[in-house]
């Protein structure tokens, strides 16, 4: 693939894994991917099942990625979220309810 040539040029390497008939979930290299996708699916289907997912999908995924990127320092998650909320400028209600808004 052309993209892997560019990855190699910057000094990174790509190692492929042949699963040869095994299910990807049985391969240790793919276990974390299945875990992440399972957590995402459970989170979205459990919390947002009553809402219009298609309209707000970007916001739901942004919230999931915010928590995922801070998963190793969960003790400071509330503090960091409070700081982010306090430093954000006030937004009118119609912009909060819009599907896609750049803050």
Helices and strands as residue ranges (DSSP letters): H 2-9, G 24-26, H 28-47, H 53-69, G 71-76, H 77-87, H 93-97
